[in-house]
Amino acid sequence: MKANKKVWLLAGLALVAAACGGYYGWHATHFAKDTVVQGINISKMSYKEADAAIQKNLKEPSYALTDPQTHKTLYQGKLKIAANHAYRKELKELLHQRRVNPFSNESGQANQAKIYDQTAAKENLAQQRATIAQALNQTNQSRTAPQNARITVTNGQAQLTKAVDGNQIDTQKTLEQLTKSINPNRTGQQKVDVVLSKATWTGETEYQQLTKKMGQTFKYSVMGHTETGKVKDLLNSGTITDKGTNINLSPSYNFITKLNQKYSLSGSNSASFTTVQGNQVSFDNSQGTLGWAISEYTEGRYLQEQLLKGNFNVSAKSLVNNTQKYDKANLDDLKKTDHIEIDLTKEQLYLVQGNKVTQQMPVNTGSPKVNIATPTGYYYIKWRKAPMTMKGTEKDGTKYSSYVPQAMDLTDDGIFIHSAPWVAKATFGNPKVRYEKGSNGCINVAPAAMVKLFNSSHQGMPVIIYGNGTAS
């Protein structure tokens, strides 16, 4: 009886051992519940079954570009790359964990196998860039482009039109984002948000700064004169955008023009002057060079630039003939300094030194026959040269080349005081023969007299030409 019990006990133990062995064997060769590899649930499958299931479901990786605002798919594409069997190492790792702990129901963890080559994925994506860009640009045609801010100035008042982002796609940045984030090993279909274009300039800071400047008063100084004005009167109209500032230049230009009309001597249309003989003369000055003038366009732009920079104390920068200090307020003051006076009516030249005539000499001036009478005006000697060859055109149109011992230039277009050895002695100081025998506009001086004048004059010396040069 005892022997039978022992047999039954051993049989029971054998059955239990067999059952445990079978249980262990099955668990050691099958995956735990809820185990997922490469997106496939391989719960309770053997290695062979899991491999077949994964192999069957391996799909060509794809990607989708989506709108971050609506979450709609805007473009879909596939990566033409081959898969490898790296996931099998992952399966073996999971089964190894099962052997170590066969009675655990946890699925276990293993590194996700990289079955696609990342470099190959990016290279294939690079081949698709042109197609993707074309599709996104086509989508943009029905979308709203971003609008940068715009500052509009009207009648001295600034108004800001705020920036608007819109919903167009920034194609370049989207392609960069896609290339950076693409990873076919992460998921079967990878979703990447497109990058929406945004306004790049809000204009807020510039608007606040401009509004503050427009409320200021400025001072403008030129040759001892100072004028004041309101910034908003000069920055009166125009626009400011991200591409730059385009403020109407006319108010600044007109401001400078008025100062020229008020103060400057150079270029004035007419003037009056008390000669050394005490006669009051008035004359046209269309070609005059004496004195200073502001370069209106250049200085108008400079003044506007300074105001836009916030400089409200501006000194004139672009002056014409700025070595000459005379202006309308002190034209007669030049009598206190050495100068030359030329009377076209009498055809006489006077060298005035210490407010006295130290030299007087007859001259021959421009012939009115072909409209080249010597122009009246107030000038200064721009430069002196001894000797020089003067070239020009005769009254009949023929070219000439004349050697002169001394010459002093008054204008850029060729009005000189110069020695004229070829002029007959009787012609000098004789306005009656000027019509037929006058010069081409220059002031001709007899050689001996010109030597004295040249030695007594200097560069920058004022020259006043007045009288009637058309009478003969």
C-alpha positions in Angstrom: 0.0 0.0 0.0 2.8 2.3 0.9 4.5 1.4 -2.4 1.4 2.4 -4.4 1.2 5.8 -2.7 4.8 6.4 -3.5 4.2 5.6 -7.1 1.2 7.9 -7.3 3.2 10.7 -5.7 6.0 10.3 -8.1 3.5 10.3 -11.0 1.9 13.4 -9.7 5.2 15.2 -9.4 6.1 14.1 -12.9 2.9 15.5 -14.2 3.4 18.8 -12.4 7.0 19.0 -13.7 5.8 18.3 -17.2 3.2 20.9 -16.9 5.7 23.5 -15.6 8.2 22.6 -18.2 5.6 23.0 -20.9 4.4 26.3 -19.4 8.0 27.5 -19.2 8.8 26.3 -22.7 5.8 28.0 -24.2 6.4 31.3 -22.4 10.1 31.3 -23.2 9.4 31.0 -26.9 6.3 33.3 -27.2 6.0 37.0 -26.7 4.1 38.5 -23.8 0.7 40.1 -24.1 0.6 43.6 -25.7 4.1 43.4 -27.2 4.3 45.7 -30.2 7.3 45.8 -32.6 7.4 48.0 -35.7 3.8 48.9 -35.0 2.6 45.3 -35.1 1.0 43.6 -32.1 2.8 40.2 -31.7 1.2 39.1 -28.4 1.6 35.4 -27.8 3.3 34.8 -31.1 6.3 32.7 -31.7 9.5 34.2 -33.2 8.6 32.8 -36.6 5.0 34.0 -36.4 6.1 37.5 -35.3 8.7 37.7 -38.0 6.1 36.8 -40.7 3.6 39.3 -39.3 6.1 42.1 -39.3 7.5 41.2 -42.7 4.0 41.2 -44.1 3.1 44.6 -42.7 6.3 46.4 -43.6 5.1 49.4 -45.7 6.9 52.1 -47.6 7.4 54.9 -45.1 5.4 58.1 -45.9 5.1 61.6 -44.6 2.5 64.3 -44.6 2.7 68.0 -44.4 -0.1 69.5 -42.3 -1.5 72.9 -41.6 -0.8 73.8 -37.9 -4.0 76.0 -37.9 -6.5 73.6 -39.5 -4.6 70.3 -39.0 -5.5 69.4 -42.6 -3.1 67.5 -44.7 -1.6 69.7 -47.5 0.8 67.3 -49.1 1.6 63.6 -48.8 4.7 61.8 -50.0 6.6 58.5 -49.8 10.2 57.7 -49.2 11.5 55.3 -51.9 14.0 53.4 -49.6 14.4 49.7 -48.8 13.9 48.2 -45.4 16.4 45.9 -43.6 15.7 43.1 -41.0 17.2 44.9 -38.1 14.0 44.4 -36.1 14.8 40.6 -35.8 17.5 41.6 -33.3 14.7 43.3 -31.3 12.6 40.2 -31.4 15.5 38.1 -30.0 16.1 40.6 -27.3 12.5 40.4 -26.2 12.6 36.6 -26.1 15.7 36.7 -24.1 13.9 38.8 -21.5 11.1 36.2 -21.5 13.6 33.3 -20.8 15.1 35.3 -17.9 11.6 36.0 -16.4 9.2 33.6 -18.1 6.3 34.0 -15.8 6.1 37.8 -16.2 3.1 39.1 -18.1 4.9 42.4 -18.9 5.7 42.9 -22.6 9.3 43.9 -21.9 11.2 46.7 -23.6 13.8 46.8 -26.4 15.2 49.6 -28.5 13.2 50.3 -31.5 15.0 48.7 -34.4 16.1 51.1 -37.1 15.1 49.3 -40.3 15.5 52.3 -42.6 18.8 54.0 -43.3 18.4 57.7 -42.2 21.0 59.0 -44.7 19.2 57.2 -47.6 15.9 58.8 -46.3 17.3 62.3 -46.5 18.8 61.8 -49.9 15.5 60.5 -51.3 13.7 63.5 -49.7 16.2 65.9 -51.3 15.2 64.4 -54.7 11.6 65.3 -54.0 12.2 69.0 -52.9 11.3 70.5 -56.3 8.0 68.6 -56.4 7.2 69.5 -52.8 8.0 73.2 -53.4 5.9 73.3 -56.5 2.9 71.8 -54.6 3.3 74.2 -51.7 3.7 77.2 -54.0 0.5 76.2 -55.8 -1.3 76.0 -52.4 0.0 79.5 -51.6 -1.9 81.0 -54.6 -5.2 80.6 -52.8 -3.8 81.8 -49.5 -3.2 85.3 -48.0 0.4 86.6 -48.0 1.7 88.3 -44.9 1.8 92.1 -44.9 4.5 94.1 -43.2 3.5 97.2 -41.4 3.5 100.6 -43.2 3.8 104.1 -41.8 2.1 106.8 -43.8 2.7 110.4 -43.2 0.1 112.9 -44.4 0.1 116.6 -43.5 2.7 116.1 -40.8 0.7 113.3 -39.1 1.9 109.7 -39.0 -0.4 106.7 -39.1 0.6 103.0 -38.6 -1.0 100.3 -40.7 -0.2 97.2 -38.6 1.4 94.0 -39.9 -0.7 91.0 -40.8 0.7 87.5 -40.8 -1.7 85.8 -43.3 -1.6 82.0 -43.9 0.8 81.5 -46.7 3.4 78.8 -46.4 7.1 79.6 -46.1 8.2 77.0 -48.5 11.9 77.2 -47.8 11.6 77.0 -44.1 9.1 74.1 -44.4 11.5 72.1 -46.5 14.2 72.7 -44.0 11.9 71.6 -41.1 10.9 68.5 -43.0 14.5 67.5 -43.8 15.5 68.1 -40.2 12.7 66.0 -38.6 12.1 63.2 -41.1 12.7 59.8 -39.5 11.0 56.8 -41.2 12.0 54.6 -38.2 9.8 56.6 -35.9 6.4 55.8 -37.4 5.0 54.5 -40.6 3.6 57.9 -41.6 5.3 60.9 -40.1 3.4 64.2 -39.9 5.2 67.5 -40.0 3.6 70.9 -39.7 4.3 73.4 -42.5 5.9 76.7 -41.4 3.6 79.6 -42.1 5.0 82.9 -43.4 5.0 85.7 -40.9 5.3 89.5 -41.2 8.9 90.5 -40.7 8.5 94.2 -39.7 5.9 95.5 -37.2 7.0 99.2 -37.5 6.0 99.8 -33.9 9.3 101.2 -32.7 9.8 103.3 -35.8 6.3 104.7 -35.6 6.7 105.8 -31.9 10.1 107.4 -32.7 8.8 109.3 -35.7 5.7 110.5 -33.8 8.0 111.9 -31.1 10.3 113.6 -33.7 7.3 115.2 -35.5 6.5 117.1 -32.3 9.9 118.8 -32.1 11.3 122.1 -33.3 14.6 122.3 -35.1 17.3 124.9 -35.7 19.2 125.3 -38.9 22.4 127.5 -39.0 24.2 128.8 -42.1 26.9 131.5 -42.3 25.9 133.2 -39.1 22.2 133.0 -39.7 19.9 130.7 -37.7 16.3 129.7 -38.7 13.9 127.6 -36.8 11.0 125.4 -37.9 8.7 122.5 -37.0 9.9 119.1 -37.9 6.4 118.0 -39.0 6.5 120.8 -41.6 9.5 119.3 -43.3 8.7 115.6 -42.7 5.3 116.4 -44.1 4.3 113.4 -46.3 5.6 110.0 -47.4 6.0 106.5 -46.3 8.2 104.3 -44.2 8.3 100.5 -44.8 10.6 97.6 -44.1 12.3 98.5 -47.4 13.3 102.0 -46.3 12.1 105.6 -45.8 10.6 107.6 -48.6 9.6 111.0 -47.3 8.8 113.8 -49.7 11.9 115.9 -50.2 10.1 119.0 -51.5 9.4 120.7 -48.1 13.1 120.4 -47.1 14.2 121.6 -50.6 11.8 124.6 -50.4 13.0 125.5 -46.9 16.6 125.7 -48.2 15.5 127.6 -51.4 13.8 130.2 -49.2 17.0 130.7 -47.2 19.0 131.1 -50.4 16.5 133.8 -51.5 16.7 135.4 -48.1 20.4 135.4 -47.5 22.7 134.1 -50.2 24.4 136.3 -52.7 25.7 133.7 -55.2 23.2 133.0 -57.9 20.8 135.8 -57.0 18.8 137.1 -59.9 19.6 140.7 -59.3 21.5 143.0 -57.0 22.3 146.6 -56.3 25.7 148.0 -55.4 27.3 151.3 -54.7 30.4 151.7 -56.9 33.7 153.2 -55.9 32.6 156.4 -57.7 29.5 156.5 -55.4 27.0 155.5 -58.1 24.1 153.1 -57.1 23.9 150.4 -59.8 21.5 147.5 -60.3 22.3 144.6 -62.5 21.4 141.1 -63.5 23.4 138.3 -61.7 22.3 135.2 -63.6 25.9 133.9 -63.8 27.3 135.5 -60.6 29.7 133.4 -58.4 30.6 135.8 -55.6 29.4 134.9 -52.1 27.9 131.7 -50.7 24.9 129.7 -51.5 23.4 126.5 -50.2 23.3 123.6 -52.5 19.5 123.2 -52.4 18.9 119.6 -53.4 21.9 118.2 -51.6 21.3 120.2 -48.5 17.6 119.6 -48.5 18.2 115.8 -48.5 20.9 116.3 -45.7 18.5 118.3 -43.6 15.8 115.7 -43.9 18.2 112.9 -43.0 19.3 114.7 -39.9 15.8 115.3 -38.7 14.9 111.6 -39.3 18.0 110.7 -37.2 16.7 113.0 -34.4 19.3 115.8 -34.8 17.4 119.0 -34.3 20.4 121.4 -34.4 21.7 121.3 -37.9 24.5 123.3 -39.5 24.7 123.8 -43.2 27.1 121.3 -44.8 26.8 121.8 -48.6 27.7 125.4 -49.5 28.7 126.7 -52.9 31.7 129.1 -52.9 31.8 128.8 -49.2 35.2 130.6 -49.0 33.3 133.8 -49.9 31.5 135.3 -46.9 29.4 138.0 -48.6 25.6 137.8 -48.6 22.7 140.2 -49.3 23.0 141.8 -45.9 26.5 142.9 -46.4 27.1 143.2 -50.2 28.4 146.7 -49.8 30.8 145.5 -47.1 33.0 144.1 -49.9 34.0 147.7 -50.6 36.0 147.5 -47.4 38.2 144.8 -48.9 40.3 144.8 -52.1 38.2 144.1 -55.2 37.8 144.8 -58.9 35.0 146.8 -60.5 34.2 146.6 -64.2 32.0 149.3 -65.8 30.6 147.8 -69.1 29.0 151.1 -70.1 32.4 152.9 -70.1 34.5 149.8 -70.8 36.7 150.6 -67.7 38.2 148.3 -65.1 39.0 149.7 -61.6 41.3 147.9 -59.0 40.0 149.1 -55.6 42.4 148.8 -52.6 41.6 150.3 -49.3 38.4 151.7 -50.7 40.4 153.7 -53.3 41.0 153.2 -57.0 44.7 152.2 -57.3 44.5 151.1 -60.9 42.2 152.1 -63.8 42.5 150.6 -67.2 40.4 150.5 -70.4 39.1 147.1 -71.4 37.4 145.3 -74.3 34.3 143.2 -73.4 31.9 140.8 -75.0 30.4 141.6 -78.4 26.6 141.5 -78.5 26.7 140.7 -82.2 26.3 136.9 -81.6 24.8 137.3 -78.1 28.0 136.9 -76.1 28.0 140.2 -74.3 29.9 140.0 -71.0 27.4 139.1 -68.2 26.9 141.5 -65.3 27.1 140.1 -61.8 29.3 139.7 -58.8 32.1 137.2 -59.1 35.4 136.2 -57.6 38.6 135.1 -59.1 38.4 131.3 -59.1 41.9 130.7 -60.2 44.9 132.5 -61.9 47.3 131.2 -64.5 50.3 132.7 -66.3 50.7 131.9 -69.2 48.0 129.7 -70.7 46.4 128.8 -74.0 42.8 129.7 -74.4 40.6 127.6 -76.7 37.1 128.3 -77.9 34.8 129.3 -80.8 34.9 132.5 -82.8 31.8 134.5 -83.7 31.6 132.7 -87.1 31.8 129.3 -85.5 35.4 128.6 -86.2 37.7 127.2 -83.5 40.5 129.3 -82.0 43.5 128.7 -79.8 45.1 131.8 -78.3 48.3 132.1 -76.2 47.8 134.6 -73.3 50.5 135.7 -70.8 48.1 136.1 -67.9 44.5 135.0 -67.2 42.1 135.0 -64.3 39.0 132.8 -64.3 35.6 134.1 -63.1 33.2 131.4 -64.1 33.2 127.7 -64.9 31.9 128.4 -68.5 34.9 130.4 -69.5 34.6 134.1 -68.6 38.1 135.4 -67.9 39.9 138.6 -67.3 43.0 138.1 -69.5 45.8 139.8 -71.5 44.8 140.3 -75.1 47.9 141.2 -77.2 45.9 140.8 -80.5 43.4 143.6 -79.6 44.2 147.0 -81.1 45.0 149.8 -78.7 42.1 152.0 -80.0 39.6 149.2 -79.2 40.3 149.2 -75.4 37.8 151.5 -73.6 35.8 152.2 -76.7 32.2 150.8 -76.4 31.4 152.1 -79.9 33.5 149.4 -81.6 32.4 146.6 -79.2 29.7 145.3 -81.5 32.1 144.4 -84.3 35.4 144.1 -82.3 34.3 142.9 -78.9 35.5 139.7 -77.2 33.8 136.3 -76.9 32.5 137.4 -73.4 35.9 137.8 -71.6 37.3 141.0 -70.3 40.3 141.8 -72.5 43.1 143.9 -71.0 46.1 145.4 -72.7 49.3 143.4 -72.0 51.1 146.1 -70.0 48.1 146.9 -67.8 47.4 143.2 -67.3 50.8 142.6 -65.9 50.1 145.2 -63.2 46.6 143.9 -62.5 47.8 140.3 -62.3 50.5 141.2 -59.8 48.1 143.2 -57.6 45.2 140.7 -57.6 44.8 137.3 -55.9 42.6 134.2 -56.0 39.3 134.8 -54.2 39.3 138.6 -54.9 35.7 139.9 -55.6 34.9 141.2 -59.1 31.8 143.3 -59.7 30.6 143.8 -63.3 27.9 146.3 -64.0 26.6 148.6 -66.6 25.3 148.2 -70.2 27.3 145.7 -72.2 24.9 145.6 -75.1 25.2 149.3 -76.2 27.7 150.1 -79.0 
